[in-house]
Amino acid sequence: MGILSDRDIVESLMTGYLGISDYSEKSLTPNGYDLRIAEISVRGDPEVKREGVVQIPPRTMFYVSTVERVRMASDICAQLWMRTTWIRKGCIGAFGKIDAGFEGTLTLGAYNASDDVVEIPIGERFCQMVFESLNSETIKDYAQRSGNYQGQTGITLDPLKRR
């Protein structure tokens, strides 16, 4: 198992082995790719924000959907790490791993743990995706196992598929 470098990521995208829609060279890092914000939903506010700067109230949960749609190979998974820009402003996030075989946008949960409003612009880079190669291809990938969020677009809180 190893982490893909920027060279590995670019080669994988060029060959179609991995997929990142709306790819931005600015988002490529030495060992990952920064995912950008397409929309934000603040808990307690029924309106999903898709433009401008969103104000996250203190001690409030919020959800982010990514601009990028990702497609993982059957022997690649990815970790997600919040960018330190947001951590330094008091935001915390608990992100799952992107399973081998997943395809779709990502819904990320985060929390403004500070006592101040945090302003987050739509389109800003939010978290880093770090690709990891598996020692072997999966027997069944994400789509074949649960696939609950396979193909999701936008902020998706409930599974698309029920077991």
Order of alpha helices (4+ residues) and beta strands (2+ residues): beta-alpha-beta-beta-beta-beta-beta-beta-beta-alpha-beta-beta-beta-beta-beta-alpha
